[in-house]
């Protein structure tokens, strides 16, 4: 992960005894690459969405399908669908590029109501999240 450049308070600098990789600051995960099981780049993490009532991470917002920032489409991916690849310093999402391109997505200027239970169920079902 790109923790050191994003580590404003120094919790990862100069030590292997820091909190990662099982407990990490959300800010240090922003911008991390996401690949699929075929080693294809799917984009990067733009935001991490927390369920305030449960205190758990619900979704990672993935940017996919951009070229020089144009045509950016965002996808809310259930946190459980992502696997941390510490060796390659990235996340892995088990999905084909074509299937991701057809996933329910949104524009950065028009976010969905992620608190809507029907929307959440549809997203979780699409990615087969546990």
Secondary structure as a PSIPRED ss2 file (coil, helix, strand):
# PSIPRED VFORMAT (PSIPRED V4.0)

   1 X C   1.000  0.000  0.000
   2 X C   1.000  0.000  0.000
   3 X C   1.000  0.000  0.000
   4 X H   0.000  1.000  0.000
   5 X H   0.000  1.000  0.000
   6 X H   0.000  1.000  0.000
   7 X C   1.000  0.000  0.000
   8 X C   1.000  0.000  0.000
   9 X C   1.000  0.000  0.000
  10 X C   1.000  0.000  0.000
  11 X C   1.000  0.000  0.000
  12 X C   1.000  0.000  0.000
  13 X C   1.000  0.000  0.000
  14 X C   1.000  0.000  0.000
  15 X C   1.000  0.000  0.000
  16 X C   1.000  0.000  0.000
  17 X C   1.000  0.000  0.000
  18 X C   1.000  0.000  0.000
  19 X C   1.000  0.000  0.000
  20 X C   1.000  0.000  0.000
  21 X C   1.000  0.000  0.000
  22 X C   1.000  0.000  0.000
  23 X C   1.000  0.000  0.000
  24 X C   1.000  0.000  0.000
  25 X C   1.000  0.000  0.000
  26 X H   0.000  1.000  0.000
  27 X H   0.000  1.000  0.000
  28 X H   0.000  1.000  0.000
  29 X H   0.000  1.000  0.000
  30 X C   1.000  0.000  0.000
  31 X C   1.000  0.000  0.000
  32 X C   1.000  0.000  0.000
  33 X E   0.000  0.000  1.000
  34 X E   0.000  0.000  1.000
  35 X E   0.000  0.000  1.000
  36 X C   1.000  0.000  0.000
  37 X C   1.000  0.000  0.000
  38 X C   1.000  0.000  0.000
  39 X C   1.000  0.000  0.000
  40 X C   1.000  0.000  0.000
  41 X E   0.000  0.000  1.000
  42 X E   0.000  0.000  1.000
  43 X E   0.000  0.000  1.000
  44 X E   0.000  0.000  1.000
  45 X E   0.000  0.000  1.000
  46 X E   0.000  0.000  1.000
  47 X E   0.000  0.000  1.000
  48 X E   0.000  0.000  1.000
  49 X E   0.000  0.000  1.000
  50 X E   0.000  0.000  1.000
  51 X E   0.000  0.000  1.000
  52 X C   1.000  0.000  0.000
  53 X C   1.000  0.000  0.000
  54 X C   1.000  0.000  0.000
  55 X C   1.000  0.000  0.000
  56 X E   0.000  0.000  1.000
  57 X E   0.000  0.000  1.000
  58 X E   0.000  0.000  1.000
  59 X E   0.000  0.000  1.000
  60 X E   0.000  0.000  1.000
  61 X E   0.000  0.000  1.000
  62 X E   0.000  0.000  1.000
  63 X E   0.000  0.000  1.000
  64 X E   0.000  0.000  1.000
  65 X C   1.000  0.000  0.000
  66 X C   1.000  0.000  0.000
  67 X E   0.000  0.000  1.000
  68 X C   1.000  0.000  0.000
  69 X C   1.000  0.000  0.000
  70 X E   0.000  0.000  1.000
  71 X C   1.000  0.000  0.000
  72 X C   1.000  0.000  0.000
  73 X E   0.000  0.000  1.000
  74 X E   0.000  0.000  1.000
  75 X E   0.000  0.000  1.000
  76 X E   0.000  0.000  1.000
  77 X E   0.000  0.000  1.000
  78 X E   0.000  0.000  1.000
  79 X H   0.000  1.000  0.000
  80 X H   0.000  1.000  0.000
  81 X H   0.000  1.000  0.000
  82 X E   0.000  0.000  1.000
  83 X E   0.000  0.000  1.000
  84 X E   0.000  0.000  1.000
  85 X E   0.000  0.000  1.000
  86 X C   1.000  0.000  0.000
  87 X C   1.000  0.000  0.000
  88 X C   1.000  0.000  0.000
  89 X C   1.000  0.000  0.000
  90 X E   0.000  0.000  1.000
  91 X E   0.000  0.000  1.000
  92 X E   0.000  0.000  1.000
  93 X E   0.000  0.000  1.000
  94 X C   1.000  0.000  0.000
  95 X C   1.000  0.000  0.000
  96 X C   1.000  0.000  0.000
  97 X H   0.000  1.000  0.000
  98 X H   0.000  1.000  0.000
  99 X H   0.000  1.000  0.000
 100 X H   0.000  1.000  0.000
 101 X H   0.000  1.000  0.000
 102 X C   1.000  0.000  0.000
 103 X C   1.000  0.000  0.000
 104 X C   1.000  0.000  0.000
 105 X C   1.000  0.000  0.000
 106 X E   0.000  0.000  1.000
 107 X E   0.000  0.000  1.000
 108 X C   1.000  0.000  0.000
 109 X C   1.000  0.000  0.000
 110 X E   0.000  0.000  1.000
 111 X C   1.000  0.000  0.000
 112 X C   1.000  0.000  0.000
 113 X C   1.000  0.000  0.000
 114 X C   1.000  0.000  0.000
 115 X C   1.000  0.000  0.000
 116 X C   1.000  0.000  0.000
 117 X H   0.000  1.000  0.000
 118 X H   0.000  1.000  0.000
 119 X H   0.000  1.000  0.000
 120 X H   0.000  1.000  0.000
 121 X H   0.000  1.000  0.000
 122 X H   0.000  1.000  0.000
 123 X H   0.000  1.000  0.000
 124 X H   0.000  1.000  0.000
 125 X H   0.000  1.000  0.000
 126 X H   0.000  1.000  0.000
 127 X C   1.000  0.000  0.000
 128 X C   1.000  0.000  0.000
 129 X C   1.000  0.000  0.000
 130 X C   1.000  0.000  0.000
